[in-house]
């Protein structure tokens, strides 16, 4: 009887081991997670995608940097799993069957050439520069030179965030409207009289970020709300369409507390 009991116990344990192995196999993810949209989210989404693939070697993660408006359209048309937007959804976009989930918050830095003597501007003065009411740097403590206004193209989440906060929507007198955050940084870095705006997560040493109302753009000042020019980083999905297992797993990972350190390292402030 004792031997039968031991044999039965052994079979139960073996079955449990096999069941565990089969469960592990069943849980192994495979497939592709396709994202499309905001160029400002490149650092954040790249870090999350890389970490997710390291944890799930059967999954391929892709990111297409087309801009917020294009990313929203791509998920709407079924050309990607998750759209990436650096602005909130417009009422008509939400009404068309899309859901926005805030992933993180990002400061929009106002940037100038390193040789520009201007160090601080308030939101009202920034607005006057961008609408052309102030057209010469000498009027804000700078050199006697015309202000060269650099911004993003229509549909950009960065542009929408900047213009919404500064109250300059449809009023900006841009010299150049560029299609990526990187292009804005390059243009400002090459022109001592230029001013532009860019995601905090994308800044480098080729340009200098102004303080706004005496507050420097940083993770801490975005988090505590003291830095005025900020916007959300948003994951956009179809409201009534189920994500694939791989895409849902990435979505859950990206919006979990476990991802906050990666988001922070990439220069943004995690929403969770």
C-alpha positions in Angstrom: 0.0 0.0 0.0 2.9 2.3 0.9 4.6 1.6 -2.5 1.3 2.3 -4.3 0.9 5.6 -2.5 4.5 6.6 -3.3 4.0 5.6 -7.0 0.8 7.6 -7.2 2.5 10.6 -5.6 5.3 10.3 -8.1 2.8 10.3 -11.0 1.0 13.3 -9.6 4.3 15.2 -9.3 5.4 14.2 -12.8 2.1 15.3 -14.2 2.4 18.7 -12.4 5.9 19.2 -13.8 4.7 18.4 -17.4 1.7 20.6 -16.9 3.9 23.4 -15.8 6.2 23.0 -18.8 3.2 22.9 -21.2 1.8 26.0 -19.5 5.1 27.7 -20.0 5.1 26.8 -23.7 1.5 28.0 -24.0 2.5 31.4 -22.5 5.4 32.0 -24.8 4.6 34.9 -26.9 5.2 35.2 -30.6 4.3 37.6 -33.4 4.8 41.3 -34.1 3.8 44.4 -32.2 3.5 47.3 -34.6 3.5 50.9 -33.3 3.3 54.1 -35.4 3.3 57.8 -34.6 4.9 60.5 -32.5 8.6 61.2 -33.2 8.9 62.7 -29.8 8.2 59.3 -28.2 11.1 57.7 -29.9 13.4 57.4 -26.8 10.5 56.2 -24.6 9.0 53.7 -27.0 12.4 52.5 -28.1 13.4 51.7 -24.5 10.1 49.9 -23.8 10.2 48.0 -27.1 13.8 46.8 -26.5 13.1 45.7 -23.0 9.9 43.9 -24.1 11.7 41.9 -26.8 14.4 40.9 -24.3 11.7 39.4 -22.1 9.9 37.9 -25.1 12.4 36.6 -27.7 9.6 35.3 -30.0 8.1 38.8 -30.5 9.3 41.5 -33.0 8.5 45.1 -32.0 8.4 47.8 -34.6 8.1 51.6 -34.4 7.4 53.8 -37.3 8.1 57.5 -36.5 5.5 59.3 -38.6 4.1 61.9 -36.2 1.1 61.9 -33.9 -1.6 62.6 -36.5 -0.3 59.9 -38.8 0.0 57.4 -35.9 -3.6 58.0 -34.9 -4.7 57.5 -38.5 -2.6 54.3 -38.8 -4.3 52.7 -35.8 -7.7 53.9 -37.0 -7.1 52.2 -40.4 -5.7 49.0 -38.9 -2.1 49.6 -40.2 -0.6 49.2 -36.7 -1.5 47.7 -33.3 -0.9 50.8 -31.2 -0.8 54.4 -32.3 1.6 56.8 -30.5 0.5 60.4 -29.9 2.1 63.3 -28.0 -1.2 65.0 -27.6 -4.7 64.1 -26.3 -7.2 62.7 -28.8 -9.4 65.3 -30.4 -13.2 64.9 -29.7 -13.8 63.6 -33.2 -11.0 61.1 -33.0 -12.3 59.7 -29.7 -15.8 59.6 -31.1 -14.6 57.6 -34.1 -13.8 54.7 -31.9 -10.4 55.3 -30.4 -9.2 55.1 -26.8 -6.3 57.1 -25.4 -4.2 55.8 -22.5 -1.7 58.2 -21.0 1.7 56.4 -20.8 3.8 59.3 -19.6 4.2 63.1 -19.4 6.8 65.1 -21.3 8.1 68.6 -21.0 8.3 70.6 -24.2 11.6 72.5 -24.0 12.0 75.9 -25.7 15.4 75.8 -27.3 17.9 78.2 -28.6 21.5 78.2 -30.0 24.1 77.9 -27.2 25.5 81.3 -28.1 22.1 83.0 -27.6 22.4 85.2 -24.5 18.7 84.9 -23.6 18.3 82.5 -20.7 14.7 82.8 -19.5 11.3 83.7 -21.0 7.8 83.5 -19.6 5.0 81.9 -21.5 3.4 85.2 -22.5 6.7 86.4 -24.1 7.2 83.1 -25.9 3.8 83.5 -27.4 4.6 87.1 -28.5 7.8 85.8 -30.2 6.0 83.0 -32.0 3.1 85.2 -33.2 5.5 87.9 -34.5 4.5 90.6 -32.0 8.2 90.5 -30.9 10.4 90.1 -33.9 13.9 91.1 -32.6 16.0 89.4 -30.0 17.1 92.8 -28.5 13.5 93.3 -27.2 13.9 90.3 -24.9 17.5 90.9 -23.8 19.3 89.3 -26.7 21.3 90.5 -29.7 20.1 92.9 -32.3 18.9 90.2 -34.7 15.6 89.0 -36.2 14.0 86.0 -34.4 13.9 82.9 -36.6 10.9 80.8 -35.6 11.3 77.1 -36.0 8.4 74.7 -35.3 6.8 71.4 -36.2 4.5 70.5 -39.1 0.7 70.6 -38.8 -0.6 67.4 -37.1 2.5 67.1 -34.8 1.7 66.4 -31.2 4.6 68.6 -30.1 3.2 71.5 -32.1 -0.3 70.9 -30.7 1.0 70.8 -27.1 3.2 73.9 -27.5 0.5 76.0 -29.2 -2.2 74.9 -26.8 -0.1 75.9 -23.7 1.1 79.2 -25.2 -2.3 80.1 -26.7 -0.8 80.5 -30.2 -2.9 77.9 -32.2 -3.1 79.0 -35.8 -1.2 82.2 -35.0 2.5 81.2 -35.2 4.6 82.8 -37.9 7.0 80.0 -38.6 10.0 80.4 -40.8 10.4 76.6 -40.9 7.9 73.8 -40.2 9.8 70.6 -39.8 8.7 67.0 -39.7 10.6 65.6 -36.7 12.0 66.7 -33.3 15.5 65.8 -34.5 15.1 68.2 -37.5 14.0 71.1 -35.2 17.0 70.5 -32.9 19.4 70.5 -35.9 17.9 73.7 -37.4 18.2 75.6 -34.1 21.8 74.2 -33.5 22.8 75.7 -36.9 21.3 79.2 -36.5 22.3 81.5 -33.6 19.1 83.6 -34.2 16.7 80.6 -34.1 14.2 79.5 -31.5 12.4 76.2 -31.5 10.7 73.7 -29.3 11.4 70.0 -28.7 10.6 67.1 -26.4 12.6 67.1 -23.2 13.5 63.5 -23.8 15.2 64.4 -27.1 17.5 67.3 -25.9 21.3 67.2 -26.5 24.3 69.4 -26.1 24.0 71.0 -29.5 21.2 73.4 -28.2 20.3 75.0 -24.9 16.9 74.8 -23.2 15.5 78.1 -21.8 14.0 78.3 -18.4 10.3 79.2 -18.6 9.2 81.7 -15.9 12.3 80.8 -14.0 11.7 77.0 -14.1 14.0 74.7 -16.0 12.4 71.7 -17.9 13.3 68.5 -16.1 11.6 65.3 -14.9 11.1 66.8 -11.5 9.5 70.0 -12.7 7.2 68.1 -15.1 6.2 65.8 -12.4 5.4 68.5 -9.8 3.7 70.7 -12.5 5.9 73.7 -12.0 7.2 73.6 -15.6 4.4 75.1 -17.6 4.9 73.7 -21.1 4.2 70.0 -21.0 2.0 67.4 -22.7 1.0 63.7 -22.4 2.5 60.7 -24.3 -0.4 58.6 -25.3 -1.0 55.0 -26.5 -3.9 54.9 -28.9 -6.0 51.8 -29.5 -9.3 50.9 -31.2 -12.0 50.9 -28.5 -13.9 47.8 -29.7 -11.1 45.8 -31.2 -9.1 43.3 -29.2 -5.4 43.5 -29.4 -3.3 40.5 -30.3 -1.8 38.6 -27.4 1.6 40.1 -28.2 0.3 43.6 -28.5 -1.8 43.3 -25.3 1.2 42.0 -23.4 3.3 45.0 -24.6 0.5 47.4 -23.7 0.2 45.9 -20.2 4.0 46.0 -19.7 4.3 49.6 -20.9 1.6 50.9 -18.6 2.7 48.9 -15.6 4.7 50.3 -12.7 7.6 48.0 -13.8 8.1 50.2 -16.8 8.4 53.5 -14.9 12.2 53.3 -14.5 12.7 52.8 -18.2 10.4 55.7 -19.0 12.2 57.9 -16.5 15.6 56.9 -18.0 14.3 57.9 -21.4 13.6 61.4 -20.1 9.8 61.4 -19.5 7.7 61.0 -16.4 5.7 57.8 -16.1 2.0 58.1 -15.6 1.9 55.0 -13.4 
